[in-house]
Amino acid sequence: MAGPSVLAPLRILSTSTAGNLVAEVARDTVERHAGDSSTAAQALYQLGHQAAVARLRAGGAQLALLGPMVAAAGDSNNAAAAAQFVAGVAEAVVRGGAAQTPVGERVWAVFAGLAAAADAHALGAVAAAVAEAGLADRVRQLARGGALLRTVAVAAQPELAAALVDVGTLHDARWAADQAHCAAVAMLVAQEQCGAVAVAAPAVAQALALARVAESVARRSFVDPVGVPPQALVPLWCTVADALASAHYATLAHGRAGPESFRCATTALVRFMTDHGALADAAVRQLFDMQPCLRFLAHRPADSVAHARSCVVLFYLDLIEHLAGSLRPETLRSLVLPLAAKYAEAAADRGWADWFESAHAVLLACLESGAVHEIVPWYTRLLLRRFPDAGITAELLRIAYTAAVRSVAARESPPALAAARECIARLVDKLNEYAPSAGASRVATAVSGVHRRELLGVLALQLAAVPMQMLPQLMAEVHERAVQEPDPAAQRALLEDIQRTILEQADLPRKPALSTWVWQLLSTAANAAN
């Protein structure tokens, strides 16, 4: 929309006794930006809006002239320019309280015929106005007339979808979610086909729009839903979740957590499902059916997967982390764990920090749920292999290794005891890699000492996790290594850390034995120092 053609509604306005001053101002604006279609469109919209406001204030015969004015615009051979002009008139009429007058009805009839040619800004403004006026039928008419899908890539579009959701029925919310989902999947497929990692600006804008649609649907449907059984909302919940997952590759342009609307929609999904935990298992299984690639990707090399599709996995890992405690063991074993394990291994080996963090969080949530334990040998090997410079910090190792040992110790059986012993033996082997070496340089000795004390702290923490029958042997192991620590200052810090964490983490049955042991450990270290 550039050049002389955009001036048609200005001439209509000038020849229909509107304010010539306003017309001239708008004409000058358009001519100055003849090569900028968006500026021209905005000028036309403002012209219609200001003309309508002036006539609404004048009332009477002046107000009646709005009818012929928009009719003349509707007959223009430049539908795009006319649509912008009439949209400005329509918004002013609605906000002026004249929407349901004869003039208002005439204006709306013309605008409805031109809506397909208006830009997203104009559509969004009109949609917001009719929504605020409570005119649900008009919002629905705009959305179902194609405006929602046509403008889905523009940031102003969510005003229309939000308006439809806010004033409409649950059926309207489902319709809006379906449209957003279709558009998100189409975006994902297009990005995969182009093979690029970088995301174009239009896709980022589209993802923002889709996130706002999802937020509107989530707010309408999952925050204090009234009169709808929770189980009836599971299909809608899955639709919104998969729309967000499909657009996730583009929302990452706004940071790891995505834009605010994306975060709000995701939070609403999580809260709804945690409040109705009995529905979580069926919902997750339905998600894996909606995205069959999740099953497929669990058995395919991760580095052969398109980046956009891996971002789908990233979203689902983040979502499932919050639901793992409500999932059945068979769902965890057959669907969740294969995918999380695949990406934990691949991300750790390739330095994909976000994927490793998310996959690891899912694995940890699965262990803490107590539903699975068979992954402990593989998981503990992964943790130790990635410590200290490949994604596993000392603090993360403390948390994750303790959770793994606890998950097998809780079974209270001979196989569980054997698995716990294997975990401790593996940790001791790792600790031995950092034993003091006489021929090492000063820097190497210092670095090795730091990691040795970190691992010794992890080993000591296992006193609060291992089966009770393992306590004597493990206490002796930690005692011997702690008192032999060569750096006195580092030893004191280590002993204080052991005292604090052990007594905080230990359960009541083992606290008497551990309290005595800690006192003996501190006494031995003090005597040796003297």
C-alpha positions, -999 to 999 in steps of 0.1 A, spaced: 0 0 0 22 29 -13 21 57 -37 -10 75 -50 -34 46 -46 -34 49 -8 -50 84 -11 -84 72 -24 -101 73 11 -86 107 17 -103 120 -14 -135 103 -3 -132 120 30 -124 154 15 -154 153 -9 -179 142 18 -177 173 39 -153 158 65 -127 180 81 -105 191 53 -77 200 77 -76 164 90 -76 152 54 -47 174 45 -27 163 75 -32 127 67 -25 133 30 8 149 39 17 120 61 10 94 35 29 113 8 59 117 30 59 79 36 49 68 1 73 39 2 63 27 37 31 7 35 27 3 72 29 40 79 5 47 51 -20 22 65 -18 37 99 -24 72 85 -55 60 68 -67 43 99 -62 74 120 -80 95 94 -111 74 96 -109 73 134 -106 111 137 -133 118 112 -157 95 130 -149 110 164 -156 145 150 -190 134 137 -199 115 168 -193 147 188 -213 168 164 -242 143 163 -273 147 143 -269 152 106 -231 151 109 -233 116 125 -257 104 98 -231 113 71 -209 85 84 -231 61 65 -226 75 30 -189 81 38 -182 44 46 -204 33 17 -183 54 -6 -151 38 9 -166 4 4 -170 11 -33 -134 21 -37 -113 0 -60 -85 0 -34 -99 -25 -8 -68 -23 14 -69 15 17 -106 15 22 -104 -12 48 -80 8 69 -101 39 67 -134 21 76 -117 2 104 -108 35 120 -144 46 117 -157 14 131 -135 15 162 -145 51 169 -182 42 165 -180 13 188 -160 32 215 -184 61 211 -214 39 221 -230 40 187 -223 5 176 -259 -6 177 -275 24 162 -286 24 126 -255 43 116 -233 19 136 -249 -11 120 -243 3 86 -206 10 94 -202 -25 107 -217 -41 76 -193 -22 54 -163 -30 77 -172 -67 78 -170 -69 41 -136 -52 41 -121 -69 71 -102 -94 51 -82 -65 35 -74 -47 68 -40 -50 85 -35 -67 118 -33 -34 137 -67 -23 125 -83 -57 131 -68 -59 166 -80 -24 175 -116 -31 163 -117 -65 179 -105 -50 212 -132 -23 210 -161 -47 203 -148 -71 229 -148 -43 256 -183 -34 245 -194 -70 251 -203 -76 214 -194 -112 213 -211 -119 180 -191 -93 162 -158 -106 177 -168 -141 166 -177 -128 131 -142 -113 127 -124 -143 139 -144 -169 121 -143 -148 90 -106 -156 86 -91 -127 103 -75 -149 130 -57 -171 107 -47 -144 82 -31 -122 109 -16 -149 130 19 -138 122 15 -103 135 18 -91 171 -16 -73 170 -35 -105 162 -37 -118 197 -61 -89 206 -86 -105 183 -80 -141 196 -80 -129 232 -112 -110 226 -128 -140 211 -117 -162 240 -127 -136 267 -162 -129 255 -169 -162 238 -178 -197 250 -156 -226 258 -163 -237 222 -148 -205 210 -117 -210 231 -113 -245 216 -117 -231 181 -90 -204 188 -67 -230 203 -71 -253 172 -63 -224 149 -32 -215 169 -21 -251 169 -25 -255 132 -5 -224 126 22 -235 150 26 -269 134 28 -252 100 55 -229 113 75 -259 126 73 -279 94 83 -248 74 113 -242 96 124 -279 94 121 -278 56 143 -248 52 169 -265 73 180 -233 91 188 -229 127 184 -191 127 148 -179 130 135 -152 107 119 -121 123 84 -129 109 85 -163 126 95 -147 159 65 -123 156 42 -152 148 54 -172 178 47 -142 200 12 -140 186 6 -177 191 19 -174 227 -6 -147 234 -34 -168 219 -23 -197 241 -22 -174 271 -57 -162 265 -71 -197 261 -52 -209 292 -65 -181 313 -100 -186 300 -100 -224 304 -76 -235 330 -75 -208 357 -105 -215 379 -127 -232 353 -164 -230 362 -190 -255 352 -166 -278 332 -154 -311 345 -116 -311 345 -114 -343 325 -133 -326 297 -105 -300 294 -77 -325 288 -79 -324 249 -79 -286 250 -49 -287 275 -30 -309 250 -38 -287 221 -25 -256 238 6 -275 250 14 -288 216 9 -254 200 34 -239 225 58 -268 219 56 -264 181 64 -227 183 91 -230 210 120 -228 185 109 -192 177 101 -182 213 137 -188 223 145 -155 206 130 -140 237 153 -159 260 153 -194 275 120 -189 292 103 -173 262 82 -141 262 59 -133 291 28 -147 274 46 -180 267 56 -182 304 21 -174 316 5 -200 293 29 -227 304 25 -218 340 -13 -221 337 -9 -256 320 14 -268 348 -8 -255 376 -40 -270 361 -24 -304 357 -7 -304 391 -41 -295 407 -57 -324 389 -28 -349 391 -50 -379 383 -54 -365 348 -17 -361 342 -9 -396 329 -37 -395 303 -26 -360 292 10 -370 287 1 -401 268 -21 -379 245 7 -355 240 30 -383 228 2 -393 204 -1 -358 191 36 -356 186 46 -391 175 81 -377 168 87 -379 205 87 -417 204 107 -417 173 134 -392 185 140 -414 216 156 -440 192 173 -417 168 207 -398 171 199 -364 185 224 -346 163 205 -358 132 173 -340 143 164 -306 130 170 -278 156 134 -267 155 122 -303 163 147 -306 191 131 -275 206 98 -294 207 116 -319 228 130 -292 250 96 -278 257 81 -312 266 111 -321 289 105 -288 308 67 -295 310 70 -332 320 95 -323 348 66 -309 367 43 -338 361 67 -368 366 54 -374 401 19 -379 388 28 -403 360 24 -441 362 57 -461 362 49 -477 328 44 -442 313 77 -431 327 95 -462 315 80 -464 280 76 -428 270 95 -403 293 127 -420 303 138 -431 268 135 -395 255 151 -379 285 180 -404 286 186 -399 249 189 -361 252 208 -363 285 235 -384 268 235 -365 236 234 -330 251 262 -339 276 284 -351 248 278 -321 226 276 -293 251 239 -285 246 234 -269 280 197 -262 278 188 -297 266 211 -314 292 196 -293 320 161 -301 310 167 -338 304 186 -341 337 158 -324 355 133 -349 342 155 -379 351 159 -364 386 122 -359 389 116 -395 379 140 -408 405 125 -386 432 90 -399 424 102 -433 436 85 -450 406 117 -460 387 151 -472 399 165 -493 370 182 -462 355 204 -456 386 235 -475 373 234 -457 340 225 -424 356 252 -424 382 278 -432 356 266 -403 335 268 -379 365 304 -389 373 315 -389 337 302 -353 333 318 -340 366 334 -315 369 338 -298 336 310 -312 313 277 -300 328 277 -315 363 287 -291 390 295 -302 426 261 -289 439 242 -307 412 262 -339 418 253 -337 455 216 -334 448 214 -359 419 237 -386 433 219 -386 466 185 -389 449 198 -418 429 211 -436 460 179 -429 479 158 -443 451 175 -477 453 178 -477 491 141 -471 495 134 -506 480 149 -523 511 158 -556 494 191 -575 487 192 -562 451 187 -527 464 216 -530 488 238 -543 461 228 -514 438 236 -489 466 270 -505 472 277 -502 435 269 -465 436 292 -459 465 320 -479 450 317 -460 417 318 -427 437 349 -438 456 366 -448 423 360 -412 410 373 -398 443 405 -418 438 412 -401 405 419 -369 425 442 -384 451 473 -362 459 502 -368 436 538 -360 445 548 -351 409 519 -327 401 524 -290 396 511 -265 422 482 -255 400 472 -291 392 475 -300 429 452 -271 439 426 -280 412 427 -316 421 423 -308 458 392 -287 451 375 -315 432 386 -342 457 370 -322 486 338 -317 465 336 -354 459 343 -362 495 314 -339 505 292 -359 481 304 -392 496 297 -379 531 262 -369 521 254 -405 511 255 -413 548 220 -398 549 209 -419 519 224 -454 520 206 -484 537 213 -485 574 235 -516 572 260 -497 550 265 -469 576 295 -484 595 316 -491 564 308 -457 548 314 -438 580 349 -454 582 356 -445 546 347 -409 550 365 -406 583 397 -419 570 397 -397 539 386 -365 558 414 -367 584 440 -373 558 431 -341 539 465 -323 536 453 -287 536 444 -277 571 422 -247 561 404 -267 534 400 -296 559 382 -273 584 358 -261 558 352 -296 546 345 -309 582 321 -280 588 303 -287 556 300 -324 565 287 -316 600 261 -292 587 248 -312 557 248 -346 573 229 -335 604 204 -315 583 198 -343 557 198 -374 580 165 -389 591 157 -395 627 167 -432 630 203 -426 619 209 -393 636 223 -407 669 249 -427 652 258 -399 628 260 -373 656 285 -394 675 305 -401 643 306 -364 635 319 -356 670 346 -382 667 356 -370 633 360 -334 645 379 -345 676 403 -367 656 410 -338 632 415 -314 660 440 -337 678 459 -342 646 462 -305 640 476 -300 675 
